[in-house]
C-alpha cells in the first residue's frame, strides 16, 4: 500500500486532504499541532514543516509504511505586511517563511519519493491576483508556482511529477473566524459569493479531491490547477453587465 506525506495536515484544508488520502493508503500528517483525527493508517509527526530534519522524519515514517507515492506541501504562514511601513528584511522574511515550506518539502520529496511519485504544492489565486495588504503571501505563492514548474522539468526524467493547486476562498475555520469577528458578515459572505462565479466559496473536501486527482494523474506534470470556482477568470469591473437573474 502506498504512503503519503501532507504538511499542515492537522487542520483545515490539510486535514481534508489527509482524510481523502487515507482512502488510498497510509498518510503521515506533518504539522505543528497534531489535530484530532485518528485512523489506523494515519501517523502524525509534530514539528515545523520548514525544518529539513522534521520533514525527513516524516519521510522516514511514511517510507516505513509503504512506498512513498505522494507529498503535499500544504503548510502556510498567513502574515501580512506593507512595503511602505515594514522594513524590507521583514517582508523578505515573510516571503521566505512561506516559500521555504515548499522548498524544503520538495527537496525531501525528490530524494525520497518512489518512482512514479508526485508532489502537489498548494498555491492561491493570489499568485496571479493579489489581495491588497497580502504582498508577502502573494509573492511567495507566485514563487511556489514557479518552483512547481521547475521541479517538474528537473525531475520529470526521473519519473517524478510536480503540480500545484491555486485555491480560491475556502470555508475553513479561519474563514469562519473572519466572519464571526466581523460586524458585517452578511456583506462579506455576499461579496465572496460574487467573486466566485459558482456563487459560493469552496469546501476543503473539494480541494482534497483535486489534490488526489493530481497525485494520481500520471501524464499531468508542471500544471497549476485553479481550484477556485472560477474566481481567477472572473473579470469583475464597474462596467460589468448586471446579473440577468
SULTA-V756432 format. One record per residue. N is the residue number from 0. SS is DSSP state (@ for helix, = for strand, . for the rest). Layout:
n = <N,N>
ss = <SS,SS>
This chain:
n = <0,1,2,3,4,5,6,7,8,9,10,11,12,13,14,15,16,17,18,19,20,21,22,23,24,25,26,27,28,29,30,31,32,33,34,35,36,37,38,39,40,41,42,43,44,45,46,47,48,49,50,51,52,53,54,55,56,57,58,59,60,61,62,63,64,65,66,67,68,69,70,71,72,73,74,75,76,77,78,79,80,81,82,83,84,85,86,87,88,89,90,91,92,93,94,95,96,97,98,99,100,101,102,103,104,105,106,107,108,109,110,111,112,113,114,115,116,117,118,119,120,121,122,123,124,125,126,127,128,129,130,131,132,133,134,135,136,137,138,139,140,141,142,143,144,145,146,147,148,149,150,151,152,153,154,155,156,157,158,159,160,161,162,163,164,165,166,167,168,169,170,171,172,173,174,175,176,177,178,179,180,181,182,183,184,185,186,187,188,189,190,191,192,193,194,195,196,197,198,199,200,201,202,203,204,205,206,207,208,209,210,211,212,213,214,215,216,217,218,219,220,221,222,223,224,225,226,227,228,229,230,231,232,233,234,235,236,237,238,239,240,241,242,243,244>
ss = <.,.,=,=,=,=,=,.,.,.,.,@,@,@,@,@,@,@,@,@,@,.,.,.,.,=,=,=,=,=,=,.,.,.,.,.,.,.,.,.,.,=,=,=,=,=,.,.,.,.,.,@,@,@,@,@,@,@,@,@,@,@,@,@,@,.,.,=,=,=,=,=,=,.,.,.,.,.,.,.,=,.,.,.,.,.,.,@,@,@,@,@,@,@,@,@,@,@,@,@,@,@,@,@,@,@,@,@,@,@,@,@,.,.,.,.,.,=,=,=,=,=,=,=,@,@,@,.,.,.,.,.,.,=,@,@,@,@,@,@,@,@,@,@,@,@,@,@,@,@,@,@,@,@,@,@,@,@,.,.,=,=,=,=,=,=,=,.,.,=,.,.,@,@,@,@,@,@,@,@,@,.,.,.,@,@,@,@,@,@,@,@,@,@,@,.,.,.,.,.,.,=,.,@,@,@,@,@,@,@,@,@,@,@,@,@,.,.,.,.,.,.,.,=,=,=,=,.,.,.,@,@,@,.,.,.,.,.,.,.,.,.,.,.,.>
